[in-house]
Amino acid sequence: MNGERSGKNNASSSVSLERAGSHSEEIVRLINDWTPEIIQFTGELIATPSETPTGDERKITQLLAEKLDKLGLRGAWITSDVPEHPNLLYRLSGKGGGPTLLYVAHTDTKPVGDAALQWATDPFRATIRDGKMYGLGAADMKAAVAAFVYATAALKRLEPLAGDLLLALVSNEEGGSKYGAHYLCSKYGLKADMAVIGEPPGVTKEWENIQLGCRGVCCFTIKVYGTQIHSSISDRFGSTNASVKLAELLTRMRRELKFHFAPHPLCPNGVTVNLGVFIKGGVFFGVNPGYAEFGTDIRTVPGMCKADVARDLESFLDACRRDDPSLQVKLEFAPPPLDWIAPTEVPADLPIAEALAKASQQVLGFRPPFGIYPAGTDSPHFQNTAGIPTVPAFGAGMISVCHGANEWVGVESIVQACKIYALAAYDVLRGDERR
């Protein structure tokens, strides 16, 4: 009896593996056939302005809704807190008994800046040169939007899986996510078992890492007080020049400020401190500066908390006050959420993380190493607010070409991303066939 039972299980397992193999091949074949469409659609997204600010994603959301409908992905819906920032959701429902996987991409971009002076191509017209597609939002992240849409369409062509794939094309990420991820995770109540955000993960090359976490953001202002007095007599009354004190303090921070944290094996660069991201001070000629301030943002590693950062800052400022009794300085954290956006991290054995690695091996020929994203993404909203374990960045492109002129993404990488997303989702959502 045991032998018979074992034989049946082996036969069932063999059939499941064969079925999984044939479905994987079908996914790749479909996406290969759609390659010209995927590239063209990425170009259409680039040609549809969605800059933040000013911030209005209605046109690009309409384009996406029409594309979903043409691909047979009917039943998508829009939810928003304000009309200018719609969020487009689509659920590819499974048979039941499997998890819900959330795929996320934002539809807005940073402003183009002075296109005539800085861009070598038209930022609102996709231009392909030497295997690269240039255009505003090419990497951040309209390539991922197109890849997610066509990956979902490929899965739609198969028999229903056990789990659900939930596609969220969200607004306002570049504006702070108030009307996008924050709204979806707080007011709307979005739910899923795990998520992937298609942000470009590379720094020096495409497909550099599968980012299991992202660094957090902490922003604060250092306020320095002096003596506002007529400048003609500033040397006669022992007045304090707030701008000079600011300069001295800023240079000392550059030399001596240290943050204490446990080193993270996937984040060798540790904390990044950006001093003086803005500086203000004084009134005008003829007035000794009585007040000056500078802003700083730091990028924190997983494991750090706001209280630790505040302790290190106050300890540093106390030492400065002891060395210079005339120094009047105050630390003030930025208003929420910029005061503290926590870093995030998921374990390497999260099913979607392993599925992305496996699919990458199949598509790219290698498994990108796990890492921690140097920037922030929408993952704190999904992971910390909604409780959805989230891979914060994995997709086509490099962050190092984003938020500036001549942004580009590898043309082949767009199609590779589509295949990886479809294969990884299939692996996670096919339920009992995986065993």
C-alpha positions in Angstrom: 0.0 0.0 0.0 2.8 2.4 0.9 4.5 1.7 -2.4 1.3 2.3 -4.3 0.7 5.6 -2.5 4.2 6.7 -3.1 4.0 5.8 -6.8 0.8 7.9 -7.1 2.4 10.8 -5.4 5.4 10.6 -7.7 3.2 10.4 -10.8 1.1 13.4 -9.6 4.3 15.4 -8.9 5.6 14.5 -12.4 2.4 15.7 -14.0 2.5 18.9 -12.0 6.1 19.6 -13.0 5.3 19.0 -16.6 2.3 21.3 -16.4 4.4 24.0 -14.7 7.1 23.6 -17.4 4.6 23.9 -20.2 2.9 27.0 -18.6 6.3 28.7 -18.1 7.1 28.1 -21.8 3.7 29.5 -22.8 4.3 32.6 -20.7 7.7 33.2 -22.3 6.2 32.5 -25.8 3.3 35.0 -25.3 5.6 37.7 -24.1 8.1 37.1 -26.9 5.2 37.5 -29.4 4.1 40.7 -27.6 7.6 42.3 -27.5 6.8 45.0 -30.1 3.6 45.9 -28.3 5.3 46.1 -25.0 8.0 48.4 -26.3 5.4 50.5 -28.1 3.2 50.8 -25.0 6.1 51.9 -22.9 6.7 54.6 -25.4 3.0 55.6 -25.2 3.3 55.9 -21.4 6.3 58.1 -21.7 4.5 60.3 -24.2 1.7 60.9 -21.7 2.9 63.5 -19.2 2.3 62.7 -15.5 4.7 65.0 -13.7 4.6 65.7 -10.0 4.3 68.6 -9.4 1.9 69.7 -10.8 0.5 66.2 -10.3 -2.4 65.0 -12.4 -2.4 61.3 -13.5 -5.9 61.2 -15.0 -4.7 61.0 -18.6 -2.2 58.2 -18.0 -4.7 56.3 -15.9 -7.2 56.5 -18.7 -4.6 55.2 -21.1 -3.9 52.3 -18.8 -7.6 51.5 -18.3 -8.1 51.3 -22.1 -5.0 49.1 -22.5 -6.2 46.7 -19.8 -9.6 46.4 -21.5 -8.0 45.7 -24.9 -5.9 43.0 -23.3 -9.0 41.3 -21.9 -8.3 42.4 -18.4 -11.8 43.7 -17.7 -13.2 44.8 -14.4 -10.4 47.2 -13.4 -11.6 50.0 -11.1 -10.3 53.4 -10.0 -10.2 54.7 -6.4 -8.9 58.0 -5.3 -9.0 60.6 -2.5 -8.9 63.4 -5.0 -9.8 63.3 -8.8 -6.4 64.4 -9.9 -4.7 61.4 -8.4 -6.5 58.2 -9.4 -5.2 54.8 -8.5 -6.1 52.0 -10.9 -6.6 48.5 -9.5 -7.2 45.2 -11.2 -7.6 41.8 -9.7 -6.8 38.6 -11.7 -8.9 36.2 -9.5 -7.8 32.7 -8.9 -9.6 29.5 -8.0 -9.1 30.0 -4.3 -6.8 28.4 -1.8 -3.7 30.5 -2.8 -2.2 33.8 -1.6 -2.8 37.3 -3.0 0.2 38.8 -4.7 0.3 42.5 -5.1 2.3 44.1 -8.0 2.8 47.9 -7.6 4.1 50.6 -10.0 3.6 54.4 -9.7 2.3 56.3 -12.7 3.8 59.8 -12.0 7.3 61.1 -12.7 9.5 63.9 -11.4 9.3 67.2 -13.4 11.2 67.3 -16.6 13.2 70.5 -15.8 14.6 72.6 -18.6 14.2 70.1 -21.4 15.8 72.4 -24.0 19.0 72.9 -22.1 19.5 69.5 -20.5 17.8 66.8 -22.6 19.5 65.4 -25.7 16.1 64.0 -26.9 12.5 65.0 -26.5 11.6 63.8 -22.9 8.0 63.1 -23.9 8.9 61.0 -27.0 10.4 57.7 -26.5 13.7 57.6 -28.4 15.6 54.3 -28.9 19.3 54.5 -29.4 21.9 51.8 -28.9 19.5 49.5 -27.1 18.3 52.2 -24.7 14.9 53.9 -24.6 15.2 57.5 -23.5 12.3 59.5 -22.1 11.0 61.0 -18.9 9.9 58.2 -16.6 11.5 55.5 -18.8 13.1 53.8 -15.8 11.1 55.5 -13.0 8.9 53.7 -13.7 6.9 53.5 -16.8 8.8 50.5 -18.0 7.6 48.6 -14.9 4.0 49.8 -15.5 4.1 48.3 -19.0 5.8 45.1 -17.8 3.3 44.5 -15.0 0.4 45.1 -17.4 1.6 42.6 -20.0 2.7 40.1 -17.3 -0.8 40.1 -16.0 -2.2 39.6 -19.5 0.0 36.6 -20.0 -1.2 35.0 -16.8 -4.8 35.7 -17.9 -4.2 33.4 -20.9 -3.6 30.4 -18.6 -6.1 28.4 -16.7 -6.9 30.1 -13.4 -4.3 29.8 -10.7 -5.0 29.2 -7.0 -4.1 32.7 -5.8 -5.0 36.2 -6.9 -2.8 38.7 -8.6 -3.7 42.3 -7.6 -2.3 45.0 -9.9 -2.0 48.5 -8.3 -0.9 51.3 -10.6 -0.7 54.1 -8.1 -0.4 57.9 -8.2 1.5 60.6 -6.4 4.6 58.6 -5.4 6.9 61.4 -6.4 4.8 63.8 -4.4 5.0 61.9 -1.2 2.3 59.2 -1.8 -0.4 60.9 0.2 -3.0 60.2 -2.5 -1.4 57.0 -3.7 0.1 54.3 -1.5 -0.6 56.1 1.7 -4.3 56.5 0.8 -4.6 52.8 -0.4 -2.9 51.5 2.7 -4.8 53.6 5.3 -8.2 54.9 4.1 -8.9 52.4 1.3 -7.6 49.3 3.3 -5.7 47.5 0.6 -4.9 43.9 1.5 -2.5 41.3 0.1 -0.1 38.6 1.4 3.0 39.9 -0.3 4.0 42.6 -2.7 6.7 43.7 -5.3 7.3 47.3 -6.3 8.9 47.5 -9.8 11.3 50.4 -9.0 14.6 50.3 -10.9 17.0 48.4 -8.5 20.3 49.0 -10.1 22.9 51.6 -9.2 25.8 50.8 -11.5 24.0 48.4 -13.8 20.6 47.0 -14.6 19.5 43.9 -12.6 22.1 44.6 -10.0 20.1 43.4 -7.0 16.9 42.0 -5.9 16.2 44.6 -3.2 14.9 42.9 0.0 14.6 46.2 1.8 15.0 49.9 1.4 16.7 52.5 3.5 14.5 54.9 5.5 14.4 58.6 5.4 14.8 61.0 8.3 14.6 64.8 7.8 15.4 67.5 10.3 16.3 71.2 10.5 19.1 72.7 12.6 18.1 76.2 13.8 20.8 78.6 14.9 20.1 81.8 16.8 22.2 85.0 17.0 21.8 88.7 17.6 19.8 90.8 15.1 21.3 94.2 15.3 22.3 97.1 13.0 25.4 95.8 11.1 27.3 99.0 11.6 27.7 98.3 15.3 27.8 94.5 15.3 31.4 94.6 16.5 30.8 96.8 19.5 28.2 94.9 21.4 29.4 91.3 21.4 26.8 90.3 18.9 26.6 86.8 17.5 26.3 86.2 13.8 23.9 83.3 13.3 25.1 82.7 9.7 28.7 82.3 10.8 27.7 80.0 13.7 25.7 77.9 11.2 28.8 77.7 8.9 31.0 76.6 11.8 28.4 74.0 13.0 27.8 72.7 9.5 31.5 72.1 8.8 31.9 70.4 12.2 29.0 68.1 11.5 30.7 67.2 8.3 33.8 66.2 10.2 32.5 64.7 13.4 28.8 63.7 13.3 28.4 59.9 13.7 25.3 57.7 14.0 25.4 54.5 15.9 23.7 51.5 14.3 24.3 47.8 13.9 26.0 47.1 10.5 23.7 45.5 8.0 25.2 42.7 5.8 23.2 43.8 2.7 23.8 47.5 3.2 27.6 48.0 3.3 27.5 51.8 2.7 25.5 52.3 5.9 23.9 55.7 6.6 24.1 58.5 4.1 24.0 62.0 5.6 23.0 64.9 3.3 23.9 68.1 5.1 22.6 71.5 4.1 20.0 70.3 1.6 18.7 73.9 2.1 20.2 76.9 3.9 18.4 80.0 5.0 19.7 82.9 7.1 19.7 86.6 7.7 17.5 89.4 6.6 19.3 91.8 4.3 22.3 94.1 4.0 22.6 96.3 7.0 21.4 93.7 9.5 23.5 91.3 11.5 22.0 87.9 11.1 19.9 86.9 14.1 18.7 83.6 12.7 19.9 80.9 10.3 18.9 77.3 9.6 19.8 74.4 7.4 18.0 71.2 6.5 19.5 67.7 6.4 18.1 64.4 5.3 19.7 61.1 6.2 19.1 57.6 4.7 18.8 55.0 7.5 19.4 51.3 7.4 17.1 48.6 8.6 17.2 48.3 12.4 17.5 52.0 13.1 14.8 54.0 14.9 14.0 57.7 15.2 14.9 57.7 18.9 18.4 56.5 18.1 18.9 59.2 15.5 17.6 61.9 17.9 19.9 60.7 20.7 23.0 60.9 18.4 22.1 64.3 17.1 21.4 65.8 20.6 24.7 64.3 21.9 26.6 65.9 19.1 24.9 69.3 19.7 25.5 69.1 23.4 29.2 68.7 22.7 29.1 71.8 20.4 27.4 73.8 23.1 30.0 72.9 25.7 32.8 73.9 23.4 31.1 77.2 22.4 28.9 78.7 25.1 27.7 81.4 22.7 26.1 78.8 20.4 22.3 78.7 20.6 21.1 75.8 18.5 17.9 73.8 18.3 17.1 70.5 16.6 13.7 70.2 14.9 12.4 67.2 13.0 10.4 67.8 9.8 6.6 67.5 9.9 5.3 63.9 9.4 5.9 61.9 7.3 9.3 63.3 6.5 10.4 63.2 10.1 10.7 59.4 10.0 10.0 57.0 7.1 11.1 53.7 8.5 13.4 51.4 6.6 11.9 48.1 5.5 13.1 44.6 5.0 11.7 41.2 4.1 13.3 37.8 4.6 15.1 36.1 1.7 12.7 33.1 2.1 9.6 35.2 1.4 8.0 33.2 -1.4 7.9 36.1 -3.9 11.6 36.9 -3.2 12.7 33.4 -4.0 10.3 33.3 -7.0 11.9 36.5 -8.4 15.4 35.0 -8.0 14.3 31.7 -9.7 12.6 33.6 -12.6 15.7 35.8 -13.0 17.8 32.7 -13.4 15.5 31.5 -16.1 15.3 34.9 -18.0 18.6 36.6 -17.3 20.8 33.5 -16.8 21.8 34.5 -13.3 20.2 35.3 -9.9 20.9 38.9 -8.9 22.2 39.0 -5.3 19.9 40.2 -2.5 20.5 43.8 -1.4 19.1 46.9 0.4 17.8 49.7 -1.9 19.7 53.0 -1.2 16.6 55.1 -1.8 13.1 55.0 -0.4 10.1 53.6 -2.1 6.4 53.1 -1.3 7.2 49.9 0.6 6.9 51.5 4.1 3.2 52.2 3.3 2.5 48.7 2.2 4.6 46.9 4.7 4.4 49.1 7.9 0.9 50.5 7.4 -0.9 47.7 5.6 1.2 44.8 7.0 2.1 43.5 3.5 5.6 42.1 3.2 7.0 44.0 0.3 10.0 43.7 -2.0 10.7 47.4 -2.4 12.5 47.5 -5.7 13.0 45.0 -8.6 12.5 45.9 -12.2 14.1 47.3 -15.3 16.5 50.3 -15.1 18.8 52.0 -12.7 18.1 54.6 -10.0 21.3 56.4 -11.0 19.7 57.7 -14.2 16.4 58.7 -12.6 15.3 62.2 -11.5 17.6 63.9 -14.1 17.9 64.6 -17.8 18.3 61.9 -20.4 16.7 59.1 -18.3 16.8 55.8 -20.0 16.0 52.1 -19.6 17.3 49.1 -21.5 14.8 48.0 -24.2 15.6 44.4 -23.6 15.2 44.9 -19.9 11.6 46.0 -20.3 10.7 42.6 -21.8 12.9 40.7 -19.4 11.0 42.4 -16.5 7.7 41.3 -18.0 8.8 37.7 -18.2 10.3 37.7 -14.7 7.1 39.2 -13.2 4.8 36.7 -15.0 7.0 33.7 -14.1 7.4 34.7 -10.5 3.7 35.3 -10.1 2.9 32.0 -11.7 5.3 30.3 -9.3 3.8 31.9 -6.2 0.1 31.6 -7.2 -0.2 28.1 -8.6 -0.9 26.7 -5.2 -0.8 22.9 -4.7 1.0 22.3 -8.0 4.2 23.8 -6.3 4.4 20.8 -4.0 
